[in-house]
Amino acid sequence: MKSPTPPSNEALRLDALRHLNILDTSKEERFDRLTRLAQQMFATKFALISFIDTNRQWVKSCSGDEWSETIPRDLSFCGHTIFNGLCCLNRWN
């Protein structure tokens, strides 16, 4: 997979992410409910909520298949999605 080039608004995006104070926090049931709901609604093997930091994708919540909590950004497909204004659903089932 080709490593994505950071978007032009990368500094602003990272500032907004850090302002949330969500990175490296504990699991929370409210996020786990959302991932379970998404997995059920879209009939997928897994669903996750993750955040793209400077060099990594950090997984806040995962339902279904287990994922590493941290994935290098250049290996993450989510690292590519932040460049698009569209949301794509890929069904991996």
Backbone as CSV, one residue per row, in Angstrom:
resi,resn,N_x,N_y,N_z,CA_x,CA_y,CA_z,C_x,C_y,C_z
1,MET,0.841,-1.171,0.000,0.000,0.000,0.000,0.889,1.238,0.000
2,LYS,0.526,2.191,-0.811,1.270,3.443,-0.902,1.000,4.300,0.335
3,SER,2.052,4.850,0.941,1.887,5.727,2.101,1.238,7.030,1.669
4,PRO,0.208,7.469,2.402,-0.466,8.709,2.028,0.371,9.937,2.365
5,THR,0.217,10.987,1.575,0.834,12.273,1.863,-0.086,13.004,2.831
6,PRO,0.458,13.619,3.886,-0.413,14.332,4.835,-1.238,15.409,4.132
7,PRO,-2.493,15.594,4.565,-3.343,16.610,3.944,-2.846,18.017,4.257
8,SER,-3.302,18.982,3.487,-2.855,20.366,3.666,-3.282,20.940,5.015
9,ASN,-4.346,20.423,5.592,-4.814,20.911,6.890,-4.358,20.024,8.053
10,GLU,-3.269,19.300,7.869,-2.805,18.328,8.860,-2.568,18.955,10.232
11,ALA,-1.918,20.100,10.301,-1.634,20.729,11.598,-2.936,21.092,12.314
12,LEU,-3.879,21.639,11.590,-5.176,22.002,12.168,-5.928,20.757,12.637
13,ARG,-5.896,19.704,11.827,-6.565,18.451,12.179,-5.969,17.847,13.442
14,LEU,-4.638,17.833,13.537,-3.975,17.280,14.718,-4.243,18.121,15.963
15,ASP,-4.289,19.440,15.815,-4.634,20.310,16.949,-6.036,19.988,17.459
16,ALA,-6.980,19.814,16.534,-8.354,19.482,16.919,-8.401,18.122,17.616
17,LEU,-7.648,17.159,17.111,-7.595,15.835,17.720,-7.038,15.915,19.138
18,ARG,-5.972,16.636,19.321,-5.363,16.757,20.654,-6.276,17.509,21.620
19,HIS,-7.051,18.451,21.101,-7.999,19.199,21.926,-9.078,18.276,22.513
20,LEU,-9.378,17.179,21.831,-10.368,16.218,22.322,-9.891,15.451,23.556
21,ASN,-8.577,15.384,23.761,-7.997,14.626,24.887,-8.516,13.185,24.930
22,ILE,-8.565,12.545,23.784,-9.106,11.188,23.708,-8.021,10.137,23.466
23,LEU,-6.893,10.543,22.904,-5.837,9.575,22.598,-5.328,8.897,23.866
24,ASP,-5.125,7.594,23.768,-4.566,6.782,24.854,-5.426,6.775,26.110
25,THR,-6.733,6.941,25.946,-7.648,6.847,27.078,-8.172,5.419,27.189
26,SER,-8.786,5.116,28.309,-9.323,3.778,28.562,-10.543,3.502,27.692
27,LYS,-10.888,2.222,27.621,-12.110,1.829,26.913,-13.308,2.488,27.593
28,GLU,-14.322,2.807,26.775,-15.546,3.407,27.296,-16.738,2.710,26.665
29,GLU,-17.699,2.364,27.487,-18.877,1.643,27.019,-19.631,2.417,25.942
30,ARG,-19.664,3.738,26.021,-20.406,4.517,25.016,-19.819,4.329,23.617
31,PHE,-18.512,4.194,23.500,-17.892,3.935,22.201,-18.099,2.480,21.795
32,ASP,-18.011,1.571,22.763,-18.225,0.151,22.469,-19.649,-0.108,21.978
33,ARG,-20.631,0.609,22.522,-22.010,0.471,22.042,-22.114,0.881,20.576
34,LEU,-21.435,1.963,20.225,-21.473,2.429,18.832,-20.843,1.423,17.877
35,THR,-19.718,0.824,18.272,-19.086,-0.146,17.370,-19.931,-1.410,17.241
36,ARG,-20.539,-1.850,18.345,-21.427,-3.022,18.255,-22.623,-2.723,17.356
37,LEU,-23.199,-1.547,17.496,-24.341,-1.151,16.675,-23.959,-1.090,15.195
38,ALA,-22.822,-0.488,14.888,-22.360,-0.406,13.495,-22.122,-1.797,12.920
39,GLN,-21.512,-2.670,13.707,-21.257,-4.033,13.242,-22.570,-4.751,12.927
40,GLN,-23.561,-4.590,13.794,-24.861,-5.232,13.571,-25.601,-4.612,12.386
41,MET,-25.638,-3.292,12.331,-26.387,-2.610,11.271,-25.860,-2.917,9.877
42,PHE,-24.535,-3.001,9.755,-23.932,-3.218,8.446,-23.529,-4.669,8.212
43,ALA,-23.839,-5.541,9.174,-23.565,-6.980,9.063,-22.123,-7.249,8.651
44,THR,-21.189,-6.656,9.394,-19.769,-6.835,9.107,-19.115,-7.722,10.158
45,LYS,-17.923,-8.206,9.858,-17.182,-9.028,10.811,-16.643,-8.201,11.969
46,PHE,-16.429,-6.917,11.721,-15.923,-6.043,12.779,-16.303,-4.600,12.482
47,ALA,-16.210,-3.785,13.496,-16.368,-2.336,13.369,-15.419,-1.714,14.382
48,LEU,-14.910,-0.552,14.049,-14.025,0.099,15.007,-14.143,1.606,14.922
49,ILE,-13.758,2.241,16.012,-13.629,3.690,16.077,-12.160,3.952,16.330
50,SER,-11.554,4.697,15.426,-10.129,4.973,15.577,-9.836,6.424,15.239
51,PHE,-8.680,6.861,15.669,-8.233,8.231,15.446,-6.850,8.188,14.816
52,ILE,-6.626,9.061,13.838,-5.347,9.105,13.140,-4.504,10.213,13.749
53,ASP,-3.430,9.815,14.428,-2.490,10.742,15.054,-1.344,10.991,14.073
54,THR,-0.294,11.615,14.522,0.830,11.961,13.657,1.417,10.753,12.937
55,ASN,1.697,9.685,13.686,2.367,8.523,13.103,1.626,7.212,13.308
56,ARG,0.389,7.286,13.753,-0.315,6.042,14.074,-1.819,6.197,13.941
57,GLN,-2.464,5.052,13.809,-3.913,4.947,13.949,-4.126,4.341,15.324
58,TRP,-4.867,5.025,16.173,-5.122,4.527,17.517,-6.580,4.093,17.608
59,VAL,-6.808,2.845,18.011,-8.151,2.277,18.065,-8.748,2.509,19.449
60,LYS,-9.840,3.260,19.482,-10.549,3.542,20.738,-11.490,2.401,21.093
61,SER,-12.151,1.837,20.089,-13.121,0.775,20.341,-13.174,-0.164,19.145
62,CYS,-13.349,-1.447,19.430,-13.440,-2.448,18.368,-14.490,-3.481,18.751
63,SER,-15.310,-3.850,17.792,-16.301,-4.894,17.983,-16.057,-5.954,16.919
64,GLY,-16.050,-7.200,17.334,-15.773,-8.274,16.383,-14.323,-8.688,16.472
65,ASP,-13.683,-8.870,15.326,-12.280,-9.282,15.302,-11.426,-8.349,16.145
66,GLU,-10.442,-8.914,16.808,-9.533,-8.102,17.623,-8.550,-7.356,16.733
67,TRP,-8.283,-6.125,17.085,-7.323,-5.275,16.383,-6.276,-4.817,17.372
68,SER,-5.091,-4.558,16.884,-4.081,-3.926,17.721,-4.577,-2.539,18.088
69,GLU,-4.234,-2.092,19.279,-4.656,-0.759,19.701,-3.965,0.323,18.887
70,THR,-2.751,0.044,18.431,-1.995,1.015,17.641,-1.518,0.363,16.350
71,ILE,-1.729,1.067,15.247,-1.305,0.609,13.926,-0.490,1.733,13.307
72,PRO,0.681,1.445,12.748,1.439,2.522,12.095,0.579,3.212,11.034
73,ARG,0.619,4.527,11.019,-0.229,5.296,10.106,0.005,4.921,8.651
74,ASP,1.247,4.682,8.273,1.524,4.370,6.870,1.024,2.985,6.461
75,LEU,0.640,2.138,7.423,0.073,0.824,7.123,-1.443,0.798,7.287
76,SER,-2.006,1.884,7.745,-3.418,1.956,8.076,-4.257,2.409,6.890
77,PHE,-5.330,1.654,6.569,-6.219,2.147,5.516,-6.963,3.391,5.977
78,CYS,-7.152,3.565,7.280,-7.815,4.774,7.792,-6.959,6.013,7.557
79,GLY,-5.651,5.837,7.467,-4.777,6.958,7.146,-5.073,7.541,5.779
80,HIS,-5.658,6.734,4.899,-6.038,7.201,3.563,-7.405,7.882,3.564
81,THR,-8.292,7.456,4.442,-9.661,7.979,4.412,-9.759,9.433,4.835
82,ILE,-8.810,9.925,5.617,-8.892,11.322,6.071,-8.633,12.307,4.943
83,PHE,-8.223,11.819,3.783,-7.973,12.693,2.639,-9.226,12.936,1.812
84,ASN,-10.275,12.184,2.067,-11.494,12.272,1.272,-12.632,12.857,2.087
85,GLY,-13.496,13.577,1.430,-14.695,14.079,2.077,-15.806,13.052,2.092
86,LEU,-15.548,11.889,1.520,-16.553,10.843,1.423,-16.272,9.739,2.418
87,CYS,-17.316,9.095,2.852,-17.186,7.927,3.712,-17.503,6.710,2.860
88,CYS,-16.614,5.745,2.855,-16.835,4.527,2.077,-16.996,3.356,3.022
89,LEU,-17.960,2.527,2.750,-18.166,1.320,3.522,-17.675,0.152,2.691
90,ASN,-16.669,-0.515,3.173,-16.183,-1.726,2.526,-16.651,-2.898,3.368
91,ARG,-17.434,-3.758,2.793,-17.930,-4.916,3.536,-16.950,-6.058,3.364
92,TRP,-16.340,-6.432,4.473,-15.343,-7.499,4.450,-15.923,-8.800,4.977
93,ASN,-17.135,-9.124,4.611,-17.697,-10.374,5.115,-18.008,-11.322,3.980
